[in-house]
Amino acid sequence: MSLRLTILTNIIFKALILFHSAYGQANSNMEIIYSMEYTGMDTLNPNPFRCDAILSQQGNQSSFRLRIPQDSMVEKEKGFNMTLISRYEYSFIKDFEKGQGYFYNEVFTEKKTLYKDSLHPFTWKITGRSKVIHDTLLCYEATTPFRGRYYTAWYCPKIPVSNGPWKMGGLPGIILELQDSHGLLKFKLEKIGMYDNPESALTDLQMPSKKEMATAKSMDEFKRNMRLFIGNLMNIASHQKDDCINCQTTFSVNVSYWEKFSE
């Protein structure tokens, strides 16, 4: 990857701010690394799930992805208990020109499937509070509800890129910190850099093909597949129990997802 990620300094950020102030989102050519922490409802491992989260942007397209640790899938000897985390499930691609978001999932179906979602459907409220992040970046607080949770974001108007981690964005500046009201999902800025050339950025974006985007499934279909998947696992668990006399084997499944979907 032809990218220079530099530890934050006043000089680097002044140059970055001047560039984006002059050229705006259409000419954005940057990568941000966040630290991500997620505390789901995993009874087997109640510790938070932590990893790096990467937001790459080139012009009117961006991709968000996680660096998933190898121990994401957990098995236990007595019974079977696992938390399902897919690296495709936790990626999100934004096409600002089309006003559309996309994400892959390979857990709920037998093959990797592309789904489409609305882009930045948020009702942000700017509170007027401010703070400085990494000594140089003056940020402002904004809040919004989104699919069962309530989020607080800190965005930087000096970098006027209307984007942020995961599906977040739609503010007059890049989101550098994000947290839900219960502290279950957290993103904090770690590093920021600019690509040496646009070709490197396009390689890292990993955009779907035009054919894939044209045939992408809807969010309603994603929710149906999720419910079918969970129902099938529960059915397996009930049959396992019926076939066992005085059996101590247990089967529990925890599908931990960032959004809450109503029936």
N, C-alpha and C positions, 0 to 999 in steps of 0.2 A: 504494500500500500504506500503510495507516494504522498505521504502526509507528514507534516512536522507538527507534532503536538508539543507545545512548550509550556513549562510550568508558568503559571500566571504571573505576569509582571506588568507594571504600569505602562511600559513602552509598548508591549504587545497589545494590551487592551486598548490603548489610545489609537493605535493603528487600525485595529479591528473596528472600533467605533467609528472612526473617520470613514473607513471603506463602506460600511453598511449604511451610514447616514447619507453618504453621497449617492450610492447606487441602489439601495433598497433590496426588497426580497427577491425580485426577478434575477438579480445578479449575485445572490448569496452563494457562497462557496466555502462551506465550513463543516466542521465536525465537532460535536460536543460529547464529552463523556460525563455521565452522571453516576453517582453511587446510588443503587436501588436497594430498598429493603421492603420486603412484603411479609406480613404476619397473617397467614391464613388460618383455617380451622383444622389444621392437621393434628389429630390427637396422638399420633405416633411420635411426631417430632414437633413440639410446640415452639421451637426456636425459630426466629425470623429467617426467611430466605434472603440471602444477600448476593448481589453480583453487580457487575458494571452494566450500564445501559448506554447505548451509543445512538446518537442522533446525527445522521449525515444529511446534508442538504446541498443540492446543486440547482440553482435557479428555482423553478416552480415545482420541483419534486424533492421529496425527502423520504428517508426510511429510518425507522426506529427498531432496534433489535437488542436482545440481551446476550451477554456472554454467560451461557448456562453452565454451572459446574457439573462435573461428571456424576455426582451423587444425587441428581435430581430425582431419579427413580429409586424408591426405597422398598425393600422387601424385608419381611420378618419371618423367622422360622416357624413359630407357632401361629398358624393361620396365614393370612395374606392381607397386608395393609399397604397401600401405596398412594402417594400423592402424584398426580399426573401433571407434569409440566413439560410442554413441548416448546422447542425453540421457535417453531413457526407460530404457535399460538400466541407467543409473546413478541411478535413483531408487528409493526404497523407501517404501511406505506401511504404517503399522501401525494396526491396529484392536485396541486392548487389550481392549475389551469382548468381542469375538468371539474373541480370542486368535489372530489371523491376520495374516499379512503379505502384501502384494501388490506386484508391480512390473510395469512395462510393458517390452516389447521390440519393436522394429520392424526389427531387423537380420536375424534368422533366418527371418522370414516376410515375405510381401508386404504385410502390414498390421500396424498397431500391435495387439499382443496383450497381454492382461492375464494374468499368472501368479500363483499363490498359493504361499506358502512358510510354513514353520513360524515361529512367533514366539518368539524368544529361546531356542533349543534349546541353551544353553551350559552347560558345567560349570565355573563360575568357581571359582578358588581365590584367596582373599584372603591376600596375603603378609604383611601387617602393616606394610609399608613405607609411608611417607607423604611428601608434599611439598606446598608451597604454590604454586598457580598464580595468576598475575596479582596477586601480593602479598596477596591477601585470601582465597583459596579453598583451604582445607585439603583435600587429596585423598589417597585411599588407592589402593594398587596392587592389581590383580587380574589373573589370567592365565587363559586358556582356549584349548583347541584348537578349531578350527572349519574344516571342509572343506579339509583339506590344509595349513593354516597354523596358527601358534601366535601368539596375540595377548596383548599387555599393555595394560591400560586403567588410566586414573587417573580415579576417580569421586569426586564430592563429596556426602557424606551430608547436608550442610546444605541441599542442594537435593534433596529426596527424590522425585525423578522418575526412575522406572526406565526410562531411555531413553538413547540415544546416537546417534552417527553411523552411517549405513548400516543394517545389520541388527542392530547391537549394542545391548545393553541387558540387563535382568535383574539389575542390581546395585542395592543400596539407596542410590542416588544417581545423578545425571546424570553420564554419561561426558564428560569435558572433553578428554581426550587418549587417543589409541589408536594403536598401532603393532604390526605383525607382527614376528616374531623376526628376519627378514632385512632389515627396514627398507624393504620394497617398498611398503607402504601405510601412510601416516601421516596422522593428523588432529590438529590443534592448535587450541585455542580462540582465536578472534580477538575476537568481540564477542558480547554477549548483550543481549536487550531484551525488553520485554513489550508485547503488543498493546494499543492504545487501547480496542478493543472486540472482542468475540468474532466479529462478522461479518467483520472483516478477516482474522482467523486462519483462518476457514473458507474464505475465498476463496483464501488462499495454500496451504491443504492440498491442493487439487485432488484430492479424494477420487473414486474411481471410483463410478459409479452402482450401485444395488442390482442391476440386471440384469447389469452387467459382473461384479460380485463373485460372483453366483450361477453364472455360466458361466466363471469363471476357470480357466485350464488349470493342470495340476499341474507340480511341479518335474521329475518324470520326463519329462513331455512337453517341457518346456523343454530338458532335456539331450538328448533325442532330436533336437529341432529344431537344436540347436547342432551336433551331430555330422553331421547331414544337410547342413547349410549348409557346414561345413568340407569334407565329402566332395565336395560339388558343385563347390566352388572348386578343389579338387585335381584333379578330373576335367577341368575346363576347362583347367587348367594342363597336364595330360598331353596333351590333344588339341592344344593350341597347339604343344607341342613336336613332336608327331608330324607336324604339317603344315608344319614348317619345316625346310629343308635348310641345314645350316651356319648356323643362325640364332643370333644373339647375344642375342636378346630373352629376358628372364627374367621369370618370374611368381612372386611369393612373397606369401603372405598370412599375416598375424600377427593372430589374434584374441586380444586380451589381455583376460583376465577375472580378477576378484579372487579367485574361488573355484576350487579344483581339484576336478573331478568324476571319480570313479573310473568305470571301464567297468562 
